[in-house]
Amino acid sequence: MRPLVSALLAAPLLLAPLGSGTLLRQKLVAVDGKKAEPGEPGSDCGQARHVIPKFAKAAKVGALSGSARAAISNANIAAEAATISATKAREVGSTIGKPESIETAAKAAEEAATSATAASTSLQTGLDTFKTKVDSSEYAGADVEQADMDTLQKLIEEAALASKDARASALHLAGKTKEAAAKATQATAAAAGTAAAIVKEAEPALEKAAELAQKAKWAATDSTALAEKSKAASGKVTSAIADAKEQAPVWEALQADLDAQAAGVTEAEGEVTKAIPELDAAATELKAKIAPLQKASAAAAGGQAMTSETFSTDVTAAEEAQDKVDAAFLKVRSEVEALTKRMDGLMEKLAEVEKKLAA
């Protein structure tokens, strides 16, 4: 191949400005090892030393603009992610009693999202200003000063930092939400155990209270009938005394004993009758106080978190109500036992009187 043809094929192509502001592709060639002179075919008319630096600056300007666009996109994405994280975290928090740790982290994430959005907006404004200078140049970016590039670079860095903070806040919020959920699960398990224990104690206590109250009512009814029967027998003794003559004092002593024991039964019956409503009232209160705990226990068994803000108060109220039932139960049982003992004594004395009357 001839040297001239080889030189033509190997020569690089450049864009050189014309007087009209347009660009013309020209060949820079060396013919027979000699540099082409200006005006000769293939000459760049001495413009290469001016064009090449401008192209290099254009590339730098373009890269900076690309970095700015990427930083804007990243900031917007980070801001949206932090905002969504805050919303979802609050949704979780609402199911576990709205712990303060979640709310605090959610607010921080929202603030970081706001900062990232502001940084993105500032960078977009700076990029628009930057692009205006780029587009108005004869060569792309020729009129852009280093100060302009430094300003845009600073905005890029600020947006990148805001993006980093927003992503970090979202991760921190996720960690706090997970931690709070774990604590809520543990608290729910403990609370459910407490609620179940109270309910387990209360339910059989209520059954026993109802049974005792019924037995007490029956005992009161029986004691009333026994007292009436004793009263009738005492009347017969009165008649016997009138005819007893020298045995009158014996009958009188027997009658006095009968009447005294009958009075004792009546008195004991009155105490039982008074204690029964107290037990019924205590049982009714206990039923009401354990209702929230039964509901909470059932919810926990179904996998729901314990969210009642009054749980501690509910537990205390139920325990106090249980104590009232226990006290009322013991009182009724004691009064019934006393009544039963007096009834036994009266029945024994009544049998004695009836036997003597029948003799």
Phi and psi in degrees as a GROMACS rama.xvg file:
@    title "Ramachandran Plot"
@    xaxis  label "Phi"
@    yaxis  label "Psi"
@TYPE xy
-71.1984  148.276  ARG-2
-56.3501  -37.2559  PRO-3
-65.9328  -42.602  LEU-4
-66.233  -41.0132  VAL-5
-62.7096  -40.6008  SER-6
-64.5819  -40.3958  ALA-7
-63.666  -41.173  LEU-8
-71.2406  -30.9266  LEU-9
-88.5496  -8.59532  ALA-10
-72.9649  138.442  ALA-11
-75.7607  160.827  PRO-12
-109.013  138.778  LEU-13
-131.446  163.009  LEU-14
-106.303  122.813  LEU-15
-120.225  142.605  ALA-16
-75.7955  145.2  PRO-17
-103.33  172.827  LEU-18
-61.0125  -28.5445  GLY-19
-79.9227  -7.45925  SER-20
94.6222  -3.52585  GLY-21
-85.6721  170.618  THR-22
-113.243  138.696  LEU-23
-123.443  127.2  LEU-24
-77.4505  123.872  ARG-25
-129.322  158.778  GLN-26
-101.267  136.263  LYS-27
-104.357  112.033  LEU-28
-125.058  157.72  VAL-29
-119.082  124.636  ALA-30
-104.822  123.291  VAL-31
51.3142  35.491  ASP-32
81.7464  5.59019  GLY-33
-109.929  140.555  LYS-34
-72.0091  134.782  LYS-35
-68.2945  139.827  ALA-36
-85.4372  152.795  GLU-37
-54.7471  137.049  PRO-38
91.9939  -17.0317  GLY-39
-82.33  160.254  GLU-40
-58.1845  132.315  PRO-41
88.1438  -0.761512  GLY-42
-78.4211  147.489  SER-43
-93.3719  11.8825  ASP-44
55.8041  24.3977  CYS-45
78.9901  16.6511  GLY-46
-95.3795  -14.4717  GLN-47
-56.8974  -41.0915  ALA-48
-66.0971  -17.9953  ARG-49
-93.8777  -36.3637  HIS-50
-73.6488  -45.0123  VAL-51
-57.8742  -46.9884  ILE-52
-61.1126  -35.4391  PRO-53
-66.6801  -38.2697  LYS-54
-66.0306  -37.0515  PHE-55
-64.7876  -41.4523  ALA-56
-66.8595  -37.7008  LYS-57
-61.2824  -40.1141  ALA-58
-64.7441  -40.8994  ALA-59
-65.8188  -41.738  LYS-60
-63.026  -42.3747  VAL-61
-64.6096  -40.4913  GLY-62
-64.1874  -39.9332  ALA-63
-66.4408  -40.1954  LEU-64
-63.2192  -40.0984  SER-65
-63.5743  -40.8109  GLY-66
-63.228  -37.797  SER-67
-65.8295  -44.6691  ALA-68
-61.6097  -41.3412  ARG-69
-64.6618  -41.1568  ALA-70
-65.2045  -37.5918  ALA-71
-62.6596  -47.1707  ILE-72
-62.02  -45.1189  SER-73
-62.6686  -40.2974  ASN-74
-65.2816  -42.6636  ALA-75
-64.0516  -41.2959  ASN-76
-65.0515  -44.1518  ILE-77
-63.9323  -40.239  ALA-78
-64.3442  -43.6677  ALA-79
-65.0553  -41.0605  GLU-80
-62.9159  -42.4791  ALA-81
-65.6621  -39.5763  ALA-82
-65.1143  -44.9745  THR-83
-63.5615  -39.6846  ILE-84
-61.2162  -41.0715  SER-85
-63.7266  -42.2863  ALA-86
-63.7838  -47.3762  THR-87
-66.6148  -37.1633  LYS-88
-64.2777  -40.4047  ALA-89
-66.6227  -33.4026  ARG-90
-63.2401  -42.8742  GLU-91
-64.9187  -43.7222  VAL-92
-59.5867  -34.999  GLY-93
-65.7523  -20.5723  SER-94
-91.7174  -7.81447  THR-95
-128.296  30.5049  ILE-96
88.0252  14.0877  GLY-97
51.628  62.5988  LYS-98
-61.8536  145.021  PRO-99
-64.292  -32.4427  GLU-100
-61.0014  -38.8207  SER-101
-69.3794  -44.8869  ILE-102
-62.3472  -41.1183  GLU-103
-63.6533  -46.0697  THR-104
-67.6169  -34.723  ALA-105
-66.2515  -41.0141  ALA-106
-63.9099  -40.0654  LYS-107
-63.8121  -39.2875  ALA-108
-65.4335  -40.6967  ALA-109
-65.5098  -39.751  GLU-110
-64.7654  -39.8265  GLU-111
-66.3136  -37.411  ALA-112
-63.9349  -41.3541  ALA-113
-62.5811  -41.7534  THR-114
-65.4853  -40.6093  SER-115
-65.3586  -39.6451  ALA-116
-65.2859  -42.0334  THR-117
-63.8444  -41.8769  ALA-118
-65.0916  -38.5694  ALA-119
-63.9816  -42.5604  SER-120
-64.3778  -44.1019  THR-121
-62.8671  -41.0995  SER-122
-66.9181  -38.274  LEU-123
-63.2541  -41.88  GLN-124
-62.7018  -44.1123  THR-125
-64.0288  -38.3903  GLY-126
-67.0108  -39.1609  LEU-127
-61.7898  -42.6242  ASP-128
-64.3525  -41.79  THR-129
-62.278  -45.432  PHE-130
-65.3718  -31.6174  LYS-131
-62.0311  -41.7665  THR-132
-68.4998  -38.6183  LYS-133
-62.3831  -46.7623  VAL-134
-70.814  -24.9536  ASP-135
-84.9857  -6.18772  SER-136
-80.7309  149.738  SER-137
-64.3379  -42.8086  GLU-138
-104.812  145.936  TYR-139
-55.3597  115.878  ALA-140
82.2047  4.27919  GLY-141
-62.9548  -33.9339  ALA-142
-89.976  -0.378002  ASP-143
-77.5417  127.016  VAL-144
-89.7082  162.877  GLU-145
-62.379  -34.3757  GLN-146
-62.55  -37.3362  ALA-147
-63.8684  -41.3379  ASP-148
-68.8957  -38.0411  MET-149
-65.4734  -41.0156  ASP-150
-62.3729  -45.4353  THR-151
-65.6491  -39.3523  LEU-152
-61.0608  -39.8596  GLN-153
-64.4782  -41.9166  LYS-154
-64.3706  -36.673  LEU-155
-62.6934  -44.4472  ILE-156
-65.6279  -39.3138  GLU-157
-65.2649  -40.2477  GLU-158
-66.2635  -39.7138  ALA-159
-63.6301  -40.8951  ALA-160
-67.1789  -41.1175  LEU-161
-64.5693  -37.8986  ALA-162
-62.925  -43.6421  SER-163
-61.6068  -43.3758  LYS-164
-64.3118  -40.7064  ASP-165
-64.8694  -43.3124  ALA-166
-64.7115  -40.3444  ARG-167
-64.7366  -40.5472  ALA-168
-66.2393  -36.306  SER-169
-65.7248  -41.4353  ALA-170
-65.8357  -41.1582  LEU-171
-62.5315  -42.0048  HIS-172
-63.2066  -41.8322  LEU-173
-60.5134  -40.665  ALA-174
-65.578  -43.0984  GLY-175
-65.4838  -37.6549  LYS-176
-65.2377  -44.4258  THR-177
-62.5376  -42.3895  LYS-178
-63.9047  -44.5542  GLU-179
-65.0632  -39.4607  ALA-180
-63.616  -39.5992  ALA-181
-65.1973  -43.3511  ALA-182
-64.4415  -39.2036  LYS-183
-63.5872  -38.0151  ALA-184
-63.6884  -43.8497  THR-185
-64.7858  -43.9129  GLN-186
-64.2956  -38.0716  ALA-187
-64.1543  -42.4374  THR-188
-61.4118  -44.6147  ALA-189
-66.0414  -44.8531  ALA-190
-64.6886  -40.3867  ALA-191
-62.6158  -38.5373  ALA-192
-64.0085  -42.4751  GLY-193
-63.5095  -46.7601  THR-194
-62.0097  -44.5762  ALA-195
-62.499  -38.9331  ALA-196
-65.7356  -42.1938  ALA-197
-66.0197  -44.7113  ILE-198
-63.8353  -40.7705  VAL-199
-61.514  -34.5953  LYS-200
-78.5013  -37.7563  GLU-201
-72.2814  -43.3171  ALA-202
-59.7048  -49.4428  GLU-203
-67.3655  -30.4752  PRO-204
-64.0831  -37.652  ALA-205
-67.4771  -38.4452  LEU-206
-65.1573  -44.8546  GLU-207
-65.1307  -37.9615  LYS-208
-63.3456  -42.0133  ALA-209
-64.5115  -41.8698  ALA-210
-64.2488  -44.386  GLU-211
-64.4823  -41.4891  LEU-212
-60.4345  -40.0047  ALA-213
-66.9698  -43.471  GLN-214
-63.7781  -37.0582  LYS-215
-64.6126  -40.4758  ALA-216
-64.7742  -40.9943  LYS-217
-64.4798  -42.061  TRP-218
-61.7266  -41.0418  ALA-219
-63.1431  -41.6433  ALA-220
-64.0572  -45.1708  THR-221
-63.5776  -39.0051  ASP-222
-66.5626  -35.3553  SER-223
-64.1884  -44.6348  THR-224
-63.678  -39.6252  ALA-225
-65.7311  -40.2321  LEU-226
-63.9475  -39.2579  ALA-227
-65.1832  -40.1553  GLU-228
-66.0748  -38.6788  LYS-229
-66.7134  -38.8079  SER-230
-61.5799  -41.5401  LYS-231
-64.1134  -41.5842  ALA-232
-65.0923  -37.1032  ALA-233
-63.3585  -35.6311  SER-234
-63.5813  -39.873  GLY-235
-65.9425  -35.787  LYS-236
-65.0126  -37.2165  VAL-237
-58.2603  -43.0332  THR-238
-65.2998  -37.779  SER-239
-67.4039  -34.1835  ALA-240
-63.2918  -37.8772  ILE-241
-62.5891  -29.8676  ALA-242
-102.775  1.34651  ASP-243
-80.746  -23.0086  ALA-244
54.2219  -111.78  LYS-245
-70.5158  -14.5291  GLU-246
-92.7439  2.45594  GLN-247
-57.4458  -43.7614  ALA-248
-61.1587  -32.8204  PRO-249
-66.5898  -45.0093  VAL-250
-64.9861  -38.7929  TRP-251
-64.1771  -41.2446  GLU-252
-65.5779  -39.4185  ALA-253
-65.0379  -42.0782  LEU-254
-65.8059  -41.7952  GLN-255
-61.4297  -41.4793  ALA-256
-65.585  -42.4451  ASP-257
-62.43  -47.4942  LEU-258
-65.1526  -36.7101  ASP-259
-66.4007  -43.029  ALA-260
-69.2725  -34.0993  GLN-261
-65.6351  -38.9448  ALA-262
-65.8489  -37.7046  ALA-263
-64.286  -39.2943  GLY-264
-65.3619  -42.7936  VAL-265
-63.1912  -41.6874  THR-266
-63.0194  -44.6628  GLU-267
-65.047  -37.0774  ALA-268
-62.8007  -36.7052  GLU-269
-64.9215  -38.3962  GLY-270
-67.1302  -39.4739  GLU-271
-64.7409  -46.2157  VAL-272
-60.8507  -34.702  THR-273
-74.9169  -32.6106  LYS-274
-78.1888  -27.7387  ALA-275
-59.3342  -49.4293  ILE-276
-60.3358  -33.3924  PRO-277
-64.2934  -39.7458  GLU-278
-68.4886  -41.5998  LEU-279
-61.8314  -42.0979  ASP-280
-66.2661  -41.0492  ALA-281
-65.3341  -39.0506  ALA-282
-66.2426  -41.1294  ALA-283
-62.6115  -41.4412  THR-284
-64.8412  -42.193  GLU-285
-63.3652  -40.4141  LEU-286
-57.4228  -43.5474  LYS-287
-67.8907  -37.6089  ALA-288
-75.4701  -27.6479  LYS-289
-88.1818  -10.3588  ILE-290
-56.2873  -48.0016  ALA-291
-62.6837  -33.2359  PRO-292
-73.2835  -35.5134  LEU-293
-63.4603  -41.7614  GLN-294
-65.385  -44.791  LYS-295
-64.7429  -40.7649  ALA-296
-64.265  -41.7242  SER-297
-65.6707  -39.6978  ALA-298
-64.1205  -43.7131  ALA-299
-64.0919  -38.6258  ALA-300
-64.6791  -27.9386  ALA-301
-86.3006  3.47585  GLY-302
94.0175  4.36175  GLY-303
-86.7321  148.241  GLN-304
-74.5142  149.945  ALA-305
-77.5766  111.13  MET-306
-114.44  -4.51556  THR-307
-63.8985  123.31  SER-308
-76.8064  -13.0719  GLU-309
-104.99  15.2063  THR-310
-57.1978  -46.1741  PHE-311
-60.5808  -42.4876  SER-312
-65.5758  -39.5005  THR-313
-61.9239  -40.8002  ASP-314
-63.5043  -47.0273  VAL-315
-60.9065  -43.7308  THR-316
-63.3325  -41.0395  ALA-317
-66.9504  -40.7123  ALA-318
-64.7138  -40.6332  GLU-319
-65.3392  -40.8877  GLU-320
-64.6557  -37.5304  ALA-321
-63.0842  -41.1134  GLN-322
-61.6112  -39.2008  ASP-323
-65.0373  -41.3016  LYS-324
-63.8081  -44.4983  VAL-325
-60.4298  -44.0603  ASP-326
-65.5466  -45.1837  ALA-327
-65.2631  -36.7208  ALA-328
-62.3249  -48.0515  PHE-329
-62.7597  -38.2267  LEU-330
-65.4107  -46.6644  LYS-331
-63.3469  -44.0341  VAL-332
-62.0171  -41.0543  ARG-333
-63.6227  -43.2716  SER-334
-67.5713  -37.4364  GLU-335
-66.7069  -41.1425  VAL-336
-61.8795  -42.213  GLU-337
-64.4115  -42.6527  ALA-338
-63.5326  -45.1705  LEU-339
-60.7285  -41.9485  THR-340
-63.0107  -41.6463  LYS-341
-69.8573  -36.2564  ARG-342
-64.3235  -40.163  MET-343
-60.555  -43.8427  ASP-344
-64.635  -41.8887  GLY-345
-65.9195  -42.1437  LEU-346
-62.5921  -37.3235  MET-347
-65.5512  -44.645  GLU-348
-67.4225  -38.7224  LYS-349
-64.0504  -39.6529  LEU-350
-61.2171  -39.8763  ALA-351
-63.5721  -44.7288  GLU-352
-65.4032  -45.4004  VAL-353
-63.548  -35.5978  GLU-354
-66.252  -40.6649  LYS-355
-69.522  -36.4848  LYS-356
-67.4305  -33.6348  LEU-357
-77.0088  -17.8566  ALA-358
